[in-house]
Amino acid sequence: MELWNHCENPYPFVPNEVLEQAPSVRASLPNKYCDPKIAARLYDEVFDEYRLCDDLGLHIVTNEHHSGINNLWAASPVITGIIARLTSRVRILSLGTLITVRPDPVRVAEEYATIDVLSRGRLEIGFVKSGATEMVSGDANPMRIREREWEAIDLIEKSLTTHDGPFSWEGKFFIHPHVNIWPRPYQQPRPEFWAATSDLPTCAELGRRGMINTLLFGGYDRTRQAFDAYKTARSEAGLPAPDEDRFSYMAFAYVGDTDEEGLQIGQKIAWFLTVSIKSAPQFSKFQPGAIAPEMAPAAWRTGASRRPRPTNLDAEVLISQGQMFAGTPDTVVKQIKEFRRRVGGIEHIIMMTRQGLVTHAEAEKSFTLAAREVLPQLQDLPPIDEDETRWLAQRSIAAAAS
Amino acid sequence: MAGAAQHCGGSLMSDVDFLNVGPFQLEVLRRANRPPGQLPLLLIHGINNINPNAPFLEALAEHGEIVAPSHPGFGHSPRAQDFDTMYDLVHLYLAVLDNLPGEKITMIGFSFGGWIAAEVAICRPHKLARLVLVDPVGIKIGGREERDFPHFFNTSPDELNRRAWHDSAKQPPGNYGLGWHTVIGEAMSDEEMVVLARNWDALCIYAWRPHMYNPQLKHWLHRIAVPTLVLWGASDRIVTPDYGRTYCGLIPGARFELIDRAGHHPELEQPVAFVAAVADFLTKADPRVASA
């Protein structure tokens, strides 16, 4: 298995009373609450963490969000390009720049090709559908973003893999009559493609395309269902069964000296869910396209949005749901192996560690323990018994439904 | 127009049916209270399709048969995959005008539908006899850092609800204006919610960006060649009466009238005054002819 470090570079320094009063901590919170001197220090710390990861053999994931306390990576390709020069060994995944918000996928392809060349082929390209406050911050129409995402992916792929001069693209969402990027990517035919989704039809499409499917905090059952949709789609298309390297999962993670330390610092990570996703209704459940119209009655009557805002998340609960790996190295190894078994096999675990109020020193300690004491125990694992794990998963889903 | 809807003459008729316009199918609400003779009234709805129980319908139908289609994606009208621009809507309504029975027609556009109606009118369709614009959006007047109206989708529903009504506590039940999200409650049926959600999604497809206006429309309003009434809720704080006066000033000979104690939806908030203003306009001689 491979371990990846994902840090969103959050900004947890806005006074609580401001956050409590703000209708949304994304999109509309004034940037007067972001002190650039603190931000500069945060950038330095996280880039130092990436250098450490490079020494330790932990791969690196970047992303971007805009206009909010949860994330200071405003442009994933910029940050990924810096990491490409700061590191020399590990792989770098941009997960990703917001292709449903950016107007020209050709520029995205060009930026990624540049990073792939300057990292000597260490780039992996991830796609996210995005939505909610990001559509507001980027003034992107929130309707039909899934269609837009696929068209952008297709155009990026063609831009990266066409080497015989300009081609023309006149699509539904993107028009670019003269596409001819320089440089071309270092990796041939192109860097690996990933996508973050738990939407089953999208997982099926990822399966048919052979892209890496990652889930974010989906827990055991949802992740299992997503990966099964991926496998079924391949099987139905007559394609070979996927290896475990097609599957990835992002969880909160903290590796400490003791289980108590893991839980205690793991609890600080939950800030991501308890504070940093607070969003006004017009940016969430009432945003056009947020829910299918036929689902509106159920969602509106219960006041539920697609991403309910939890306010009391206990680290032990997150662990029990497969959303957090925390404790001593041996405990975390056990949790990850159990996760792998229950989802039917997985190669990539993305650890969200430097999150919320977790400090630089705490993060570096966890990375060091993860690389030195967890990662070696996750190598050369015996194959998954697919029949057995499928039966267990069905039993678990049936139990949850009853 | 294949399968054109039947004209419903005769006394008091109310019906919702479907109309085929080329490959596109439209849900149509019809209402006729009088024998034919007056010009039909084609209603171009705003953010929501016209409710069969809208408080102005009965009285307005005294002045002409009402034909009120739901735009593709609104109400129960399907929206074809690539039908997604104002260009599509304008040509759809030009086709609707061509295919409705009768020689002449009055078109009444509300809010977003007022924008559509203005776009249709500058094309000078031969059947268009008169035009009424009710608190329309569609043009950009202010500078690059001034909004003419709040962003419909990025503004909180509470704020929209506050701005859209003279008295938001007196909204007619079952009729929804901007900020309708704030009145979602147990009284609302599942079907109403599905329709509101469809309407909101479709509106977003057509009008997210530029938001609720066509930068070029202002240049062409002088082409409107029929008597035009621009009606405005005096308390409209979504799109202010000043915006309305400027809009009106760009349409040759257009008349501007305020409806007191009404916001962005005067037809819902002051239906009696709204119908009276329209009726008065319909019975007046063409002011441009009179002044010539």
Interface residues (C-beta under 8 A of the other chain):
Chain A: P23 V136 D139 N141 P142 M143 R144 K172 A280 P281 Q282 F283 F286 Q287 P288 G289 I291 P293 E294 A296 P297 W300 R301
Chain B: D82 F153 N154 T155 S156 P157 H181 I184 E186 D190 M193 V194 V195 L196 A197 R198 W200 D201 L203 C204 I205 W208 R209
